[in-house]
Amino acid sequence: MRGIVVLPDRDSAGKADHRGAFEPEARAFAKHHGIAADHVVEVDLSADQGARAAQFLGAIRDRGKGPAFELVAFFGHGLRGNLPQFRQVTASRLAGVLGSVKMPGVHVALYACSTAAGAPLTGDGGYADGLRDALQRTGSILCTVDGHTSAGHASYNPNLRRFIGLGTNDAGALVHGGTGGDWIVAPRSALWKRWVAWLRTDGRFRFPLLSVDAIHAELGQ
């Protein structure tokens, strides 16, 4: 599959976040999807924020030459409004690079805490929401962006919200984003316990390419 995975290259100070989660999960994700080894990019955290952003965005731009990516994943820390290890990789800058390599239906998976947090019911105004909106404006009109609404494990956290590109209206005019997103599986719903267990399987790597209906069907609705 045409895709790219980006992550930091080392542990944060005093933590084992890279060794314990980001690196093994990112490489397992890439292996599952058949993403080439040289498309798993570890960004140098010893560099300043500007250099980190240049490496992050440059990797997508350089490896995006040729057929469009279907899948982009980030494994790292996240906040409601940014990626703290890559603060200069704003939603608009990331969308601009993704749009420049012609990805109308790209799936973006943010395996990062709280990037889908925002307005209480929808996540409107958060990083993932802003990325979906910006992707629409750059031509990725059928994108999906998945992100976590809370802190938790990079891959096992079940609090996942999806933001979907709205395409064009009946007149063919571009629809510039939307208002927030929706739970993939709503907390405390009938499927919640099965969803939590499913994310401990390879489901945690598969969900970005599955529709919500397909996920619910697999969970037994």
C-alpha beads as a LAMMPS data file, in Angstrom:
LAMMPS data file: protein, C-alpha beads

221 atoms
220 bonds

1 atom types
1 bond types

-500.0 500.0 xlo xhi
-500.0 500.0 ylo yhi
-500.0 500.0 zlo zhi

Masses

1 110.0

Atoms # bond

1 1 1 0.000 0.000 0.000
2 1 1 1.114 3.553 -0.684
3 1 1 1.486 5.141 2.722
4 1 1 3.790 6.819 5.183
5 1 1 4.265 6.573 8.936
6 1 1 5.931 9.364 10.921
7 1 1 7.097 9.223 14.541
8 1 1 9.754 10.692 16.862
9 1 1 13.127 8.944 16.911
10 1 1 13.653 8.603 20.660
11 1 1 12.074 8.551 24.087
12 1 1 10.936 11.750 25.736
13 1 1 13.009 12.701 28.774
14 1 1 12.359 10.297 31.622
15 1 1 9.933 8.150 29.620
16 1 1 9.950 4.996 27.519
17 1 1 7.284 6.255 25.116
18 1 1 9.242 5.631 21.902
19 1 1 10.611 2.219 22.893
20 1 1 7.463 1.148 24.687
21 1 1 4.756 2.282 22.277
22 1 1 5.432 4.595 19.354
23 1 1 8.214 2.680 17.608
24 1 1 6.924 -0.905 17.934
25 1 1 3.357 0.088 17.134
26 1 1 4.380 2.230 14.156
27 1 1 6.463 -0.563 12.649
28 1 1 3.732 -3.135 13.266
29 1 1 1.236 -0.777 11.601
30 1 1 3.503 -0.395 8.556
31 1 1 4.078 -4.129 8.307
32 1 1 0.355 -4.830 8.526
33 1 1 -0.388 -2.440 5.648
34 1 1 2.617 -3.363 3.516
35 1 1 4.114 0.112 3.789
36 1 1 7.746 0.172 2.668
37 1 1 10.409 0.345 5.370
38 1 1 11.797 3.603 3.984
39 1 1 8.344 5.137 4.392
40 1 1 8.562 4.754 8.177
41 1 1 10.238 8.031 9.123
42 1 1 11.680 8.755 12.559
43 1 1 12.126 12.505 13.072
44 1 1 15.191 13.694 14.985
45 1 1 14.019 15.100 18.327
46 1 1 17.483 16.528 19.020
47 1 1 16.804 19.153 16.326
48 1 1 14.953 22.399 16.986
49 1 1 11.263 22.724 16.169
50 1 1 11.886 24.258 12.754
51 1 1 14.173 21.444 11.682
52 1 1 11.766 18.845 13.032
53 1 1 8.925 20.328 11.007
54 1 1 11.097 20.446 7.902
55 1 1 12.015 16.777 8.307
56 1 1 8.417 15.749 9.072
57 1 1 6.864 17.595 6.137
58 1 1 9.787 16.976 3.804
59 1 1 9.480 13.228 4.290
60 1 1 5.868 13.334 3.136
61 1 1 6.681 15.596 0.204
62 1 1 9.679 13.561 -0.940
63 1 1 8.085 10.160 -0.592
64 1 1 4.786 11.363 -2.019
65 1 1 6.165 11.673 -5.527
66 1 1 4.362 9.245 -7.787
67 1 1 1.031 7.529 -7.016
68 1 1 -0.952 9.189 -4.251
69 1 1 -0.740 7.923 -0.702
70 1 1 -3.795 6.148 0.631
71 1 1 -2.742 6.164 4.264
72 1 1 -0.776 8.527 6.514
73 1 1 -0.174 7.718 10.186
74 1 1 1.476 9.603 13.011
75 1 1 2.567 7.936 16.249
76 1 1 3.544 10.385 18.983
77 1 1 2.270 12.730 21.642
78 1 1 -0.742 14.890 20.952
79 1 1 -2.756 17.700 22.472
80 1 1 -6.069 19.254 21.555
81 1 1 -4.427 21.944 19.462
82 1 1 -1.080 20.549 18.334
83 1 1 1.508 17.803 18.264
84 1 1 3.770 18.920 21.131
85 1 1 6.894 17.250 19.762
86 1 1 6.241 18.931 16.392
87 1 1 4.568 22.218 17.215
88 1 1 5.346 23.785 13.851
89 1 1 3.548 20.961 12.036
90 1 1 0.243 22.799 12.245
91 1 1 -2.902 21.299 10.765
92 1 1 -2.813 23.787 7.908
93 1 1 0.861 23.114 7.103
94 1 1 0.383 19.357 7.202
95 1 1 -2.712 19.597 5.003
96 1 1 -0.852 21.785 2.551
97 1 1 1.845 19.165 2.055
98 1 1 -0.657 16.319 1.829
99 1 1 -2.717 18.296 -0.671
100 1 1 0.365 19.054 -2.760
101 1 1 0.920 15.360 -3.402
102 1 1 -2.632 14.847 -4.651
103 1 1 -4.429 12.755 -2.074
104 1 1 -8.179 13.326 -2.643
105 1 1 -9.225 10.386 -0.485
106 1 1 -6.363 10.093 1.979
107 1 1 -6.898 8.408 5.350
108 1 1 -4.992 10.076 8.191
109 1 1 -4.621 8.180 11.466
110 1 1 -3.399 10.217 14.437
111 1 1 -2.215 7.708 17.019
112 1 1 -1.755 10.621 19.387
113 1 1 -3.518 11.667 22.576
114 1 1 -6.278 14.289 22.529
115 1 1 -5.898 15.408 18.911
116 1 1 -9.642 14.807 18.420
117 1 1 -10.612 16.725 21.545
118 1 1 -12.473 19.989 21.070
119 1 1 -16.092 21.001 21.504
120 1 1 -17.605 18.454 23.932
121 1 1 -19.988 16.631 21.591
122 1 1 -18.134 16.876 18.291
123 1 1 -14.444 17.678 18.762
124 1 1 -14.914 20.802 16.665
125 1 1 -11.937 23.136 16.913
126 1 1 -9.330 20.488 17.729
127 1 1 -6.284 19.436 15.719
128 1 1 -7.984 16.561 13.891
129 1 1 -10.988 18.707 13.035
130 1 1 -8.732 21.473 11.742
131 1 1 -6.747 18.985 9.678
132 1 1 -9.898 17.627 8.022
133 1 1 -11.073 21.173 7.263
134 1 1 -7.673 22.166 5.854
135 1 1 -7.419 18.988 3.775
136 1 1 -10.741 19.830 2.164
137 1 1 -9.469 23.259 1.207
138 1 1 -6.383 21.756 -0.451
139 1 1 -8.389 19.280 -2.529
140 1 1 -8.402 16.155 -0.334
141 1 1 -12.164 16.343 -0.402
142 1 1 -12.899 12.723 0.540
143 1 1 -10.395 12.447 3.369
144 1 1 -10.887 10.871 6.765
145 1 1 -8.992 11.885 9.892
146 1 1 -9.113 9.704 13.004
147 1 1 -7.837 10.820 16.390
148 1 1 -8.121 10.212 20.106
149 1 1 -10.224 12.460 22.318
150 1 1 -8.272 11.739 25.496
151 1 1 -4.908 10.684 26.870
152 1 1 -4.144 6.978 26.647
153 1 1 -2.080 4.325 24.905
154 1 1 -1.129 5.248 21.326
155 1 1 -2.976 2.281 19.805
156 1 1 -5.283 0.823 22.452
157 1 1 -7.112 4.011 23.473
158 1 1 -10.757 3.409 22.430
159 1 1 -11.829 7.060 22.595
160 1 1 -11.648 7.629 18.840
161 1 1 -13.463 10.189 16.782
162 1 1 -13.612 10.358 12.984
163 1 1 -13.710 13.523 10.878
164 1 1 -14.876 12.986 7.293
165 1 1 -14.321 15.132 4.235
166 1 1 -17.636 16.290 2.829
167 1 1 -16.671 16.397 -0.834
168 1 1 -18.594 18.853 -3.010
169 1 1 -22.175 20.066 -3.040
170 1 1 -24.770 19.395 -5.749
171 1 1 -23.385 22.239 -7.838
172 1 1 -19.875 20.795 -7.663
173 1 1 -18.567 23.502 -5.331
174 1 1 -16.005 22.484 -2.719
175 1 1 -17.419 22.061 0.783
176 1 1 -14.902 23.593 3.175
177 1 1 -14.807 21.115 6.003
178 1 1 -17.536 20.512 8.513
179 1 1 -18.461 20.903 12.147
180 1 1 -16.578 18.354 14.189
181 1 1 -16.806 14.603 13.821
182 1 1 -18.423 11.515 15.305
183 1 1 -17.399 8.654 17.561
184 1 1 -16.278 5.523 15.752
185 1 1 -17.878 3.630 18.632
186 1 1 -19.619 5.724 21.254
187 1 1 -18.522 5.244 24.882
188 1 1 -20.950 3.174 26.953
189 1 1 -22.782 2.014 23.821
190 1 1 -23.749 -1.618 23.237
191 1 1 -20.594 -2.251 21.214
192 1 1 -18.183 -0.532 23.588
193 1 1 -16.746 -3.556 25.393
194 1 1 -16.221 -5.421 22.127
195 1 1 -14.569 -2.345 20.611
196 1 1 -12.150 -2.064 23.526
197 1 1 -11.201 -5.730 23.124
198 1 1 -10.986 -5.466 19.303
199 1 1 -8.399 -2.693 19.585
200 1 1 -6.132 -5.186 21.363
201 1 1 -6.049 -7.185 18.123
202 1 1 -4.913 -6.131 14.654
203 1 1 -8.131 -4.121 14.578
204 1 1 -6.106 -1.242 16.008
205 1 1 -4.242 -1.069 12.698
206 1 1 -7.172 -1.850 10.409
207 1 1 -9.770 0.668 11.569
208 1 1 -8.457 3.704 9.625
209 1 1 -9.361 2.019 6.313
210 1 1 -12.726 0.658 7.452
211 1 1 -16.009 2.535 7.349
212 1 1 -17.822 2.968 10.649
213 1 1 -20.556 0.639 9.356
214 1 1 -17.958 -2.041 8.560
215 1 1 -16.420 -1.711 12.018
216 1 1 -19.815 -2.019 13.691
217 1 1 -20.649 -5.052 11.552
218 1 1 -17.386 -6.700 12.537
219 1 1 -18.113 -6.001 16.186
220 1 1 -21.418 -7.801 15.787
221 1 1 -24.106 -5.154 15.529

Bonds

1 1 1 2
2 1 2 3
3 1 3 4
4 1 4 5
5 1 5 6
6 1 6 7
7 1 7 8
8 1 8 9
9 1 9 10
10 1 10 11
11 1 11 12
12 1 12 13
13 1 13 14
14 1 14 15
15 1 15 16
16 1 16 17
17 1 17 18
18 1 18 19
19 1 19 20
20 1 20 21
21 1 21 22
22 1 22 23
23 1 23 24
24 1 24 25
25 1 25 26
26 1 26 27
27 1 27 28
28 1 28 29
29 1 29 30
30 1 30 31
31 1 31 32
32 1 32 33
33 1 33 34
34 1 34 35
35 1 35 36
36 1 36 37
37 1 37 38
38 1 38 39
39 1 39 40
40 1 40 41
41 1 41 42
42 1 42 43
43 1 43 44
44 1 44 45
45 1 45 46
46 1 46 47
47 1 47 48
48 1 48 49
49 1 49 50
50 1 50 51
51 1 51 52
52 1 52 53
53 1 53 54
54 1 54 55
55 1 55 56
56 1 56 57
57 1 57 58
58 1 58 59
59 1 59 60
60 1 60 61
61 1 61 62
62 1 62 63
63 1 63 64
64 1 64 65
65 1 65 66
66 1 66 67
67 1 67 68
68 1 68 69
69 1 69 70
70 1 70 71
71 1 71 72
72 1 72 73
73 1 73 74
74 1 74 75
75 1 75 76
76 1 76 77
77 1 77 78
78 1 78 79
79 1 79 80
80 1 80 81
81 1 81 82
82 1 82 83
83 1 83 84
84 1 84 85
85 1 85 86
86 1 86 87
87 1 87 88
88 1 88 89
89 1 89 90
90 1 90 91
91 1 91 92
92 1 92 93
93 1 93 94
94 1 94 95
95 1 95 96
96 1 96 97
97 1 97 98
98 1 98 99
99 1 99 100
100 1 100 101
101 1 101 102
102 1 102 103
103 1 103 104
104 1 104 105
105 1 105 106
106 1 106 107
107 1 107 108
108 1 108 109
109 1 109 110
110 1 110 111
111 1 111 112
112 1 112 113
113 1 113 114
114 1 114 115
115 1 115 116
116 1 116 117
117 1 117 118
118 1 118 119
119 1 119 120
120 1 120 121
121 1 121 122
122 1 122 123
123 1 123 124
124 1 124 125
125 1 125 126
126 1 126 127
127 1 127 128
128 1 128 129
129 1 129 130
130 1 130 131
131 1 131 132
132 1 132 133
133 1 133 134
134 1 134 135
135 1 135 136
136 1 136 137
137 1 137 138
138 1 138 139
139 1 139 140
140 1 140 141
141 1 141 142
142 1 142 143
143 1 143 144
144 1 144 145
145 1 145 146
146 1 146 147
147 1 147 148
148 1 148 149
149 1 149 150
150 1 150 151
151 1 151 152
152 1 152 153
153 1 153 154
154 1 154 155
155 1 155 156
156 1 156 157
157 1 157 158
158 1 158 159
159 1 159 160
160 1 160 161
161 1 161 162
162 1 162 163
163 1 163 164
164 1 164 165
165 1 165 166
166 1 166 167
167 1 167 168
168 1 168 169
169 1 169 170
170 1 170 171
171 1 171 172
172 1 172 173
173 1 173 174
174 1 174 175
175 1 175 176
176 1 176 177
177 1 177 178
178 1 178 179
179 1 179 180
180 1 180 181
181 1 181 182
182 1 182 183
183 1 183 184
184 1 184 185
185 1 185 186
186 1 186 187
187 1 187 188
188 1 188 189
189 1 189 190
190 1 190 191
191 1 191 192
192 1 192 193
193 1 193 194
194 1 194 195
195 1 195 196
196 1 196 197
197 1 197 198
198 1 198 199
199 1 199 200
200 1 200 201
201 1 201 202
202 1 202 203
203 1 203 204
204 1 204 205
205 1 205 206
206 1 206 207
207 1 207 208
208 1 208 209
209 1 209 210
210 1 210 211
211 1 211 212
212 1 212 213
213 1 213 214
214 1 214 215
215 1 215 216
216 1 216 217
217 1 217 218
218 1 218 219
219 1 219 220
220 1 220 221
